[in-house]
Amino acid sequence: MSGTTTAAARCRRETGAGANRWVVLVVLCVSLLLVALDATVLHVAVPAVTEDLKPGAIELLWIVDVYPLVCASLLILFGTLGDRVGRRRVLLLGYGLFGVASGIAALADNAQVLIGARALLGVGGAMIMPATLSILRQVFPDRRERALAIGIWSAVAAVGAAVGPLLGGFLLEHFWWGSVFLINIPLMLISLPIGRLLLPESRGDRNGPWDVVGALMAAAGLFGIVLGVKRLGGGEAPFGPFTLVPLLVGGALMAGFVRRQRRRAQPLVDLRMFSRPAFSTSVGCIVLAMLALVGLELIAAQYLQLVLGLSPLETGLRLLPLTVAAMASGLAGAKMLRRFGPRAMVCFGFCLTAAAVVTLTAMGGDDNTGLLLFGFILLGFGLETTLFGAYESMLSEAPPAQAGGAAAIGETSYQLGAGIGIALLGSVMNRAYAPGLTSVPGVSAGDSAAAGHSLGEAYDVAARLGGSRGDALRHAARDSFVHGLHVTLLVSAGLLLLGAVMALRLPRVMECGAPAAGPAIPAPRDVAESRVSA
């Protein structure tokens, strides 16, 4: 143990460049907070943007979706580029681009400019996100300290995602919609010089050329897959050309990317990492956890607003306990991991989240504040426990030289799981919801079909019909939505239990010394000295 401690101290000196690693963590968390905020802060500003810029339906969709779409597509490209040219360099460039793009978005006078600015924000976010996690991997070579740092990092991510809509709502009450972007600029102006001064530079193996063709294949392939998944989540026909073609082209490009990486002497991403059970299992757990959760969050927001009649601000406040519980789990995660080990921790997180989901099946047409509070607290704590254990195991299993690529794989898994979850659980919800509206007395087949698209559309049709027919349709739609919610919750619980079974492949204990046993991944000579915890 003393040898490990000495090696960790030596690695801190080499990678920390004299900076206090906890100060570095603060800088990295601020970076992550900005990216997490920007992913959700625009949601409440959509009506104001629509009124001011008058975008078409397709343009409005791109305004909302282009940021996560571009960000998810470029994570592997910039994660591996950081391994090659320097993670701090990529992070600082991301800061600058994020600030410039925020200014352009705030001052956009038409939808096309705003779409372009949001795309640039996605590029900046893709530069920042994997860099923060890979620098964290280098600055905290001791696994015990790194577990605590990842817990803080993940808690900050939860705060950013939750605070985004609340902050956006506050700004819209006092300023114009562009203010939701302007808040990024002063923070970036502060982060750039502080990051340049305090953040250590680190990189992986620089032998051989960087695989530009492979990086572009990965970016284009992920763009197609994420675009197709998002269209499925938006209710598009699965075999429509604008859904099927991106999925097929993206899948083919990613298959080609995998084949190319296996044949190269200096690959962008060493795919042999996936032959390690802890790494591949962790990635699978991240996908399943997000798949089960994100669709539920979307449906829960609709339930709170359309069934219970809460305002957007009241909805955000009702979901706040979920975020607070996630923060608490992130901060307690390091102790839990040391005490119980990755296998028990991730398995427990999945089971606790499944129990929370089953508890929420007791929700009905009437408000039950206590039940929702209890269910959301369990949900937040269980989910963050799962994600914390999976992220920590994945990052610790990757060699330091591949930290950027491993971080990019984790973030890409997160984004893909979220997109697939919206598509899958949204489809389950629609199939359970629509049949309940086919035989409402006095309502024509055309009106029933329109009402079957969503609860919001059902309310619009009911308002147009009026009288007893409108009341009957509204009542049937609410009952059908609650039924569909229960079915979706049960499907989600099944996915979570599947994740608990998958987590049984993780290591039983938290290894803080030599890397876990598995197929050897040769470490580059210039970083072999610093591999103290994998």
N, C-alpha and C positions, 0 to 999 in steps of 0.2 A: 504493500500500500504506500509505503514511503517513496518507493521508486516512481510510482504513478504520480504522486503529489509533486515530486521534484521535476518530473518530465512536464507536468501540466504548468508548473511555474515557469519553466524554461520556454514553453510554447507561448505563454502569455507575454513574456518579454519580447519574443520574436514577432508576434503578430500584433501586440498592443501598441507598439511604437511609443511607449511611455505614457499613453493615455490611460486613465482609470477606466476599467472595463464597464463599471456601472454607469459612469457618465456616458460612455459610448452607447450603452443600452438605452438611456434616456433619449439620445439623438435618434437612434433607430426607431424607437417607439413613436416619436413625433412624426417621423417619415411615414410610418405605417398608419398613424391616425389620419393623416391628410388623405391618403389613398382610400382608406375605408370610408371616410366622410364623403368623399366625392362620388363613391359608388351609390350612395343613397340620398344625398342632399337634394338632388334634382327632382326626386319623385313628387314632392309637394309643390314644386314650381311649375309642373307641366301645364296646369290650367292657365297660369299667367303667361307662360311662353306661347301657348296656343293663341291666347287673345292678342298678344302683341305682334308676333311674327307671322301669324296665319299660315302655319305649315299644313301641307296636305297630310292625309292619313299615313302614307308611306314615309314621308319626311319626319313626322312626329315619332313614328316607330324607330327610325334610325337615330333620332336625337337621343332617345332613351337607351337604345341597345348598343350603339356603336362603341361606347366606352368599354363596357365589359367584354364585348366581342373582340375588339382590337387588343385589349389587355390580355385576355386569355390566350389569344393566338401567338403573341410575341414573348410569352414567359420563358419558353425554352431557348429561344434565340438570344435574349438578353441575359438569361441566367448563365448560359454557357459562354457568352462573350465576356461576362464579368470574370469567369474562371480564367480566361485567356489574357485579357488586357488589364484587369484589375477591377475588383468589385467596388471599391470606393470611387474610382473614376466613373464607372457606369452609374452609380448612385448619384453622384454630383451632377452628371449630365441630365439624369432624370429629374433632379430638382429644377434645373434651369428650364428644361422643356415644359415641365408641369406649370411653372410660374408663367411662362410666355403664353402657353395654351389657355391658362385661366384668364389672362387679360383679354385674349382674342374672344373667348366665349362670353365674357361679361359685356363686351362692347359689340357683339354680333347684331347686325341689323337685318339679317334674313336667315332663313332656316339652313341654307347651304353652308354659310359661314359657321353657324353653330355646330352643324354636323362635323365639319372639318376640324373645328377646335376640340370637340369632344373626342374625335379620333386621335388627335395629338395628345390629349390628356391620357388616352388609353396607352399610347406609346410610352409616355412618361411613367405611368403607373406600372407598366411591364418592366421598366428599367429599375424602378424603386423596390417593388415587392420581393423578388428573389434575392436582390442585393442585401436587403436588411436581414433576411434569415441566414444567408450564407456568411455575412460578416459576423453575425452573432455566433455562428458555428465556429468561426476562427478565434474570436475574442474570448470565448468561454470553452477552452479545451477540456476542462474538468467537467465530467458529466453531471455531477451533483449541482454545480453552479449553473451549468447550462440548462438543466431542468427548471430551476427557479427562473432563469432569464426567459425561457420559452413561455412559462406560465404568465409572467408579466406581459410579454409580447402578445400572447393570445388574449389576455384580458383587455389590453388596449384595443385590439381589433374588434372585440365585442362592443366596447364603448363607442368606437367610431361608427359602426354600423347602426347602433341604436340612436346615437345623438344626431346623426345626419338629418333625418326628417324633422326632429324637434328644432334643431338650429335653423334649418331651412324655413320652417314655419315662422320662427321668430323674425328672421330677416325679411320675409315677405310682408309681415305686418308693418314694418317700419321703412323698408326700402323697395327698390324695384328688383325684378327677378335676377338681374345680373350680379347682384350682391352675393348670391350663393357661390359664385366663382371668385369674386374679388377677395374673399377671406383667405384664399390660398396664397396670394401674392406676398403679403408681409411675412407670413410664416416661412415661405420659401426664401425670402431675402435674408431672414435670420438663419435658416438652416444651412444655406450654402457656405457662408464663411465659417460657421461653427463646425459643420461637417468636414470641411477642408482642414481645419485646425486639429480636430480631435479624433476623427475616424482613422483607424489604421488601414493601410493598403494591404491587400492580400490577393493572391492569385494561385491558380493551380498549375498544371503541367503546361509549359509553353513550347514543348518539342513538337515540331511538325506544323504544317499550316492549319489555320482554322477552317473548318469545313463550311464554307459559305453556302454551297449548294444544299447541303444537309440542313442548315439553319433555315434557308428559305423554304425547303420542302416541309419542314416541321411547322413553320408559320402558316403556309398556305393550307396544309392539311388540317391543322387545328382550326383555322378560320372556317373552312368548309364544314367541319364536324359541329363546331359550336353554333354556326349559323343554322344548320339543319335542325339541331336540337332545339334552338330557340324558336324556330318556326313551328316545330311540333308542339312546344309548350304554349305557343300562341293560338293553338287550335287549328293549324293548317292541316290539310289532308296529307297523310304520311307518304302517299305515292304521287303527290303533285310534283311537277318538274322543279319548282323552286325550293322544294324540301328534299326530294330524293336525289337530285343531281349534286347539290353541295355535300350531302352525306356520302354518296358514292365516290365523288372526286376526292373529298377529304380523307375518306378511309383508304383509298388507293395510295394517296400521297404519304399517309402515315405508315402504311405497309412498306412502301418503298424506302421511307426514312429508316425504319427499323432494319430492313435488309442492308441498307447502306452502312449503318452504324456497326453492324456485326462484321462487316467485311473490311472496315478501315482499321489501320494500325493505331491511329490517333482519333478515336471517335469523339463527337461532341458530347454524347452521353454514353457512359459505359453501361450497356444494358445488362452486363453480368451482375450489376447490383440487384436486378430483379430475381436472380437465382438465389439470393439470400432470403430465406423465409421471412425474417423480421421486416425487411424492406418492402417486399412485394405485399405482404399482409397488411402493413401499415398503410400503403397506398390504397389498397382495396377497402380498408376500414374508413379512410377519409371519404372515398367516393360514396360508400353506403350511408355513412352518417349524414352527408350533405343531401344525398338523394332523398332520404327519409324526412329531412327537416324542412328544406326550403319550400317545397310545395305546400307543406303544412302551414308555414308562416303566411304564405299568400292566401290560402283558404281561410286561415284564422282571422286575418285582417278583414276579409270579406264578411265573415260571420259576425264580427264585432260591429262592423259599420252597417251592413244591410239587414241582418237579422235582429240584432239588439238595438240598432239605431244610434250608435255612438258616433261622435264627430271624429275627424282624423286625429285631432290632438288627444281626445279621450282614448282613442284606439292605441296611439303611441304610448300613453301612460299605462294602459292595461298590459301592454307587452313589455314594459320596462322591468318588471320583476324577473323576466326571463334573462335579460341582460345582466342585471345585478347578480343573479345566481351564477351566470356564466363567469362573471368577473371573480366571484368568490372561489369558484372551482379552479380557475386559472391560477389564482394566488396560492391556493392550497395544493395544487397539482404536484409540486416538487416533493413535498412530504409524503403525499399519497403514493407517488411512484417509488420512492425509496422504501416505503413500508410494505407495499403490496406487490410491486413489480409490474411490468407492462401488461402481462397477460391478464392478471386479475383486474387491473385498473380499467383497461379498455373493455373487457367483458362486462364488468360491473357497470361501466358507463352506458353501454348499449342496453343492458337489462333495465337500468333505472330509467333511461329514456323511453323504452318500450312500456314500462309501467306507467309513466306519465301520460303517454299517448292513449293507453287503454283507459286511464282515469278520465281523460277528457271526452271519452265517448258518452259520459253522463251529461254533457252539454245538451240543452234543448232549446226550445223557442224562447224561454224566459232567461233573464240574466241571473247567473249564480256566481256572484263575485268571489266568494270563498273558494269554490271549486276551481275557477279559472286561476286564481292566485296560487293555489296549491299546485295545480297542474303545470303552470308556466314555470314555477320555481324548480320543480322536479325536472322539467324539460331542459331548462337552461343549465342546471348543474350536471345532469347526465350527459348532455351533448358535449359540453366543454370538457368534461372528464374524458370522454371518448377521443375527441380531437386532440387534446393535449397529449395523451398517451401515445396516439398514433403518430403525431408530428415529431415528438421527441424520439421515438424509436426509429422512425424513418431517417431523421437527420443524424442521429448517432451512429447508425449503421453505414452511412455513406462515408467514403474516404474524404479527408479534408480537401484534396485536390478537386473533387467532384461536388463540392458543397453548393456551388451555384446551380449546377444541373439538377442536383437532388432537390434543392429548394424550389426550382422551377417545376419539377415533376409534382411535388406536393401541392403547389398553388394551382397547377393545371388540373390536378385531380379534384381539388376543391371546386373549381369553376365548372368542370364537366359534371361532377356530381350534382351541383346545384341546378344546372340546365336540364339534365336528365330527370331530376326530381320534379321540376315544374311540369315537364312534358308527361311523365308517367303518372304522377298523382293527379295532375289536371285531367288526364284522360279518364282515370278511374272515377274522379268526381263527376265528370260530364256524363259518363255512362250510367252512374247511379242516380243522377239528378234528373235527366231528361225524361225517362219513362213515366215519372209521376205527374207529368203535365199533359199527357196524351188524351186524357178523358175528363177534362174539367167541364162540368155542365155549362152549356151556353157559349163556350169558347170554340171558335173555328179551328180547323186543322192548321191553317196558316199561322194564326196567332199563337197556337200551342207550340208550333215549330220554332217561331221566333223567341218565345219565352223560354224554350228549352236550351237556348244558347248560353244563357247566364242568368243569375238572379237579378242583376241590374236591368237586363233587357226585359225580364218578366215584369218587373215593377213598372217599366215604361209602358209596356203593353197594357198592364192592368190600369194604369192611369188614363190611357187613351180609351179603354173600354168603359170605365166608370161603372157606377151602380153595383148591382149584385154580382154581375159577371166579373167585374174588376176585383171585387172583394174576394170572390171565390178563387180567382187566379192567383191573387197575391197570397192567400192563405195556403193554397196548394204548393206554390213555389217555395214558400218558407219551409213547409214540412218536407218537401223533396230535397231542399238544400241541406237541412239538418240530417236527413237520412243519408245523403251522399257524403256528408262530412263524417258520419260514423263509419261508413264503409271505407273511406279513405284512411281514417285513423287506424282501422284494423289492418289494412294492407301495409301501412307504414310500420305498425308494430311487428308484423311478420318480417319485413326487411331488416328491422333493427335486431330481431332475434337471430336472423341469418348472420348479421354482423358479429353478434356475440359468439356464435359458433366459429366464425372465421378467426376471431381474435385468439382462439385457443392455440393458434400456430405461433403466437408471439412468445418471446422468452419469458420464463417464469420469474426471473429475478433481474434487477437492474444491474447490468455488468458495468463497473466503473474502471476496469483495468484494460486488459487486452480486448481487441475486437471479438465480436461474437463469431463462433465457428461458422464456416460457410465457404463457398468457393472463393479462392483467393483472387483478390483484385489488386494487382501490383500497384504500389504507391510510387509516384514520381520521386526521384532521388532528392530533389530540393525540398520536399515536404515530409520525407519518410521520418525524419527526426521528430516531427511534431505530431505524429499519429499516436496519441495517448489514450483516446477514448473513441471507440467506433460503435 
